[in-house]
Each structure stands twice: as C-alpha cells, then as structure tokens.
Amino acid sequence: MIVEYLRYTIAEDRSVEFETAYALAAESLAKASQCAGYELSRCAEDPTRYILRITWTSAEDHLEGFRQGPEFAAFFAAIRAYVSDIEEMRHYEVTAVAGEGGARPPTLYDWAGGRAALEKLLAVFYGHVREDPLLEPVFRGMDAHHAEHVAAWLGEVFGGPADYSAGHGGHPHMIGRHLGRGITEPQRRRWVTLLLDAADEVGLPADPEFRATFAGYVEWGSRLAVLFSAQGAEPDVHEPVPHWDWVRPPWQPAT
C-alpha cells in the first residue's frame, strides 16, 4: 500500500463547491479496484486548508492502473476546476512507526474478561463436546490441556498476548490439527451452537456488539476448519494467526 497526499488552499467562499466536487469524485474512488480508502480533511485552525489522503494498492496501480482505467475520467471531470489549487501531490510510504492510542475501544480479549474467562469458556465447552454424540468422535483422545491451548489461540486472535504463536506453533500448528479430519457441516454447526451456548453459560459479555463479533469469528473460523479438513486440502500454513476486531465498537453508558 502507498498513501497519496494532496494539499489544497481553497477560499472559504469556494469550500462548499469544493467539498461537493470531491463527494462526486469519491464515487469513482469507491469503484476503483486500485483504491483502498480515501479521506478529505479540513484544517480546524485555518479552514482554507484541505488535505486529501488516498490509499492506493501501489503507486503503479494509481498512476498506470487508475489513471488509465475506466473510473478516472469521471473522477477528473469532478475535480478539474481545482487542479490549479493543488500545492502538493505526492506518494508516501508508510513506516513502521504506527499504532493505536488509548482512546481505541478495549480489545475483544479484555472485554471478554481476559485469559481466565476464555479458559473457563473452553473448559465448559469441551466438557459438553465430550458428551455430544456428533462431536465426541472428532475430539476423542484430545489432550488434557486442549481447552487451555484453544483459549491461548482465541486470546491471541482477540487481541491478547501472542501466547499461541510463542508456545504452541502458531497458525501452522492450528492448521495441522485440522488436516484430513473431514469435518462435516453438521459437526461444524453443532460446534458453533455448543460454543455459543457455553458463552451464555459462563457469562461472557452479552452486549450485542461483543456477541455479534464473537459469533462472526466462530462462524468464519469454523467454516475455514471445514475447508482445511477436507480431503486433499492444501491451505497456506505460512499465514500468521488472524486478528479479529469489533464489528462496531462497544456501547458504553455515559459516565
């Protein structure tokens, strides 16, 4: 990815037309396969100053793909009147100095209650799995610490410590545990149902935002498990542990 910045000085009496023009041009950006995102910002201290940030898949994709593609004509027509107002138009490479501040929502790991909550969840869940006629054959003979290992995986996925990568083999090991098992769709559905029921049983947060995000990961992960376990499947074992985040930030009452 590469970031393009365009800086403008636009007189205040032209600001409405300028923003309207870019709202129209943004329709072309939204359709362009080379564009990963865009944002037009206006300076709070000096309202005549604007910065447009566009993230492209690469500089080449911008200059040779987008500009020579079907969306460029409409984009340029919308903002043509402001080309002479451009003060800077350059591509910037993102550096390793990046992160999130303290104002971000808590991680799913912290919101769930941390490692202790996840270990309790998985202990209860696998207790039910051992007694389930559809799933017991799949998990027969599982390690006595299996629930703890899966809790470490889920904790890392949900933004907690990278314990699964550090101590349990990371993504390659998790994929290897599913290869050739031939997990069926009925077994996947039962697995999902029992895990969501266990979340209720142990009292994981019941707010809609967390449960929607939690259920989304369970659906996604379990469907991948079916694909990875199919006869002849050759998944990419070199991918990192996935990181899951909020579908939308958690609602919290005003303090």
C-alpha positions in Angstrom: 0.0 0.0 0.0 1.1 3.6 -0.6 -0.6 6.8 0.5 -1.1 9.8 -1.7 -1.5 13.3 -0.1 -2.9 16.2 -2.0 -2.9 19.6 -0.2 -5.1 22.5 -1.2 -5.8 26.1 -0.2 -9.4 26.9 -1.1 -11.1 30.2 -0.3 -13.9 29.8 2.2 -16.5 31.1 -0.4 -15.5 28.1 -2.6 -15.4 25.5 0.2 -19.0 24.2 -0.3 -18.5 23.7 -4.1 -15.0 22.1 -3.4 -16.4 19.5 -1.0 -19.3 18.8 -3.2 -17.0 18.2 -6.1 -14.9 15.8 -4.1 -18.0 14.0 -2.9 -18.8 13.3 -6.6 -15.2 12.4 -7.4 -15.3 9.9 -4.4 -17.9 7.8 -6.2 -15.2 7.0 -8.7 -12.6 6.2 -6.0 -15.1 3.9 -4.3 -15.4 1.9 -7.6 -11.7 1.8 -8.3 -10.1 -1.6 -7.5 -6.7 0.2 -7.0 -8.1 2.4 -4.2 -8.1 1.1 -0.6 -9.6 4.2 1.0 -9.8 8.0 1.0 -10.4 10.9 3.3 -10.8 14.6 2.8 -9.9 16.7 5.9 -10.3 20.4 6.5 -7.9 22.3 8.8 -9.6 23.4 12.1 -7.2 26.3 12.6 -7.3 27.5 9.0 -10.5 26.4 7.2 -9.0 27.3 3.8 -6.6 24.4 4.1 -7.5 20.9 2.9 -5.7 17.6 2.8 -6.9 14.7 0.7 -5.5 11.3 1.6 -5.9 8.4 -0.8 -4.5 4.9 0.0 -3.6 3.0 -3.2 -2.6 -0.6 -3.6 0.7 0.7 -5.1 2.0 3.9 -6.8 2.0 2.0 -10.1 -1.6 0.9 -9.6 -2.5 4.6 -9.1 -0.5 6.1 -12.0 -0.9 3.3 -14.5 -4.0 1.5 -13.3 -6.4 4.1 -12.0 -5.4 6.9 -14.3 -5.6 4.7 -17.4 -8.8 2.9 -16.2 -12.5 3.5 -16.6 -13.0 5.4 -13.4 -10.5 8.2 -13.9 -12.4 10.3 -16.5 -15.4 10.9 -14.1 -13.0 11.5 -11.2 -11.0 14.1 -13.1 -14.1 15.8 -14.5 -15.5 16.3 -11.0 -12.4 18.0 -9.6 -10.9 19.6 -12.8 -11.7 23.1 -11.6 -9.4 22.7 -8.5 -6.3 21.2 -10.2 -4.6 24.6 -10.2 -5.2 24.8 -6.4 -3.1 21.8 -5.7 0.0 22.7 -3.6 1.4 19.2 -3.1 0.6 15.8 -4.7 3.0 13.1 -3.7 3.1 9.4 -2.7 4.2 8.5 0.8 5.4 5.1 2.1 4.0 4.1 5.5 6.8 3.4 8.0 7.0 1.0 10.9 6.1 3.8 13.3 2.3 3.2 13.7 -0.1 2.1 16.4 -3.2 2.9 18.2 -3.8 5.3 21.1 -5.5 4.9 24.4 -8.9 6.2 23.0 -9.4 3.0 21.0 -12.0 0.5 22.2 -10.7 -2.3 24.5 -9.6 -5.4 22.8 -12.1 -8.3 22.5 -9.7 -10.2 24.8 -10.0 -7.6 27.5 -13.7 -7.1 27.0 -14.3 -10.8 27.3 -12.5 -11.0 30.6 -9.0 -12.0 29.6 -7.3 -15.4 29.7 -9.3 -16.6 32.8 -12.6 -16.0 31.1 -11.6 -17.7 27.9 -10.2 -20.8 29.7 -13.4 -21.1 31.7 -15.4 -20.8 28.4 -13.4 -23.5 26.7 -13.3 -25.8 29.7 -17.1 -25.8 29.9 -17.4 -26.1 26.1 -15.2 -29.1 25.7 -17.0 -30.7 28.7 -20.1 -30.6 26.5 -18.2 -31.7 23.4 -17.1 -34.9 25.2 -20.7 -35.8 25.8 -22.0 -34.9 22.4 -22.6 -37.9 20.1 -21.9 -35.9 17.0 -18.7 -34.2 18.1 -17.2 -36.7 20.6 -15.7 -38.9 17.8 -13.9 -35.8 16.4 -12.3 -34.9 19.7 -11.9 -38.4 21.1 -8.4 -38.6 22.7 -7.8 -34.9 22.8 -5.0 -33.7 25.1 -5.9 -32.9 28.7 -4.8 -29.3 28.1 -6.6 -28.9 24.8 -9.0 -26.3 26.3 -6.1 -24.2 27.6 -4.4 -24.3 24.2 -7.5 -23.2 22.4 -8.0 -20.4 24.9 -4.5 -19.2 24.1 -5.4 -19.3 20.4 -8.6 -17.4 20.9 -6.9 -14.9 23.2 -4.3 -14.1 20.6 -6.9 -13.8 17.8 -8.9 -11.4 20.0 -6.0 -9.0 20.7 -4.4 -10.6 23.8 -0.9 -11.9 24.3 0.7 -13.8 21.4 1.0 -16.9 23.6 -0.2 -19.4 20.9 2.4 -18.2 18.4 5.1 -18.2 21.1 4.3 -21.5 22.7 2.0 -23.6 20.6 3.3 -23.4 17.0 1.2 -20.5 15.7 -1.0 -20.8 12.6 0.8 -23.7 11.0 0.1 -25.9 14.1 -3.5 -24.9 14.2 -4.0 -25.8 10.5 -2.1 -29.1 11.1 -4.6 -30.1 13.8 -7.4 -30.0 11.2 -5.8 -31.5 8.1 -7.5 -34.7 7.0 -10.1 -34.8 9.7 -13.0 -34.5 7.3 -15.2 -32.2 9.5 -18.8 -32.2 8.2 -21.2 -29.3 8.0 -23.5 -30.8 10.7 -20.5 -31.2 13.0 -19.5 -27.6 12.4 -23.0 -26.4 13.2 -23.1 -28.4 16.4 -19.6 -27.0 17.4 -20.9 -23.4 16.8 -24.1 -24.0 18.8 -22.3 -25.6 21.7 -19.7 -22.8 21.9 -22.3 -20.0 21.8 -24.4 -21.8 24.4 -21.2 -22.1 26.6 -20.7 -18.4 26.2 -24.1 -17.9 27.8 -23.4 -20.5 30.4 -20.1 -18.9 31.7 -21.4 -15.4 31.4 -19.3 -13.8 28.7 -20.4 -10.2 28.0 -23.9 -10.3 26.4 -23.9 -6.9 24.8 -24.9 -7.1 21.1 -21.6 -5.6 19.8 -19.4 -8.3 21.5 -21.7 -11.2 20.8 -22.1 -10.2 17.1 -18.3 -10.0 16.8 -17.7 -13.2 18.7 -20.3 -15.1 16.7 -18.8 -13.7 13.5 -15.4 -15.2 14.3 -16.9 -18.5 15.3 -18.7 -18.8 12.0 -15.7 -17.7 10.0 -13.2 -19.9 11.8 -15.4 -23.0 11.8 -16.1 -22.7 8.1 -12.3 -22.5 7.4 -11.9 -25.6 9.6 -14.2 -27.5 7.3 -12.3 -26.4 4.3 -8.9 -27.1 5.8 -10.0 -30.6 7.0 -11.4 -31.7 3.6 -9.7 -34.5 1.7 -6.8 -33.1 -0.5 -7.0 -29.6 1.0 -3.7 -27.6 0.9 -4.1 -24.5 3.0 -1.3 -21.9 3.3 0.4 -22.8 6.6 2.6 -19.7 6.5 -0.1 -17.2 7.3 0.1 -15.6 10.8 -2.6 -16.1 13.5 -5.6 -14.0 12.4 -6.5 -10.9 14.4 -10.2 -10.2 14.9 -11.7 -6.9 15.9 -15.0 -5.3 16.7 -17.8 -5.3 14.0 -18.6 -2.0 15.7 -17.2 -0.5 18.9 -18.9 -1.5 22.2 -21.6 0.7 23.5 -20.9 2.1 27.0 -23.1 4.3 29.2 -22.0 7.8 29.7 -20.0 8.4 32.9 
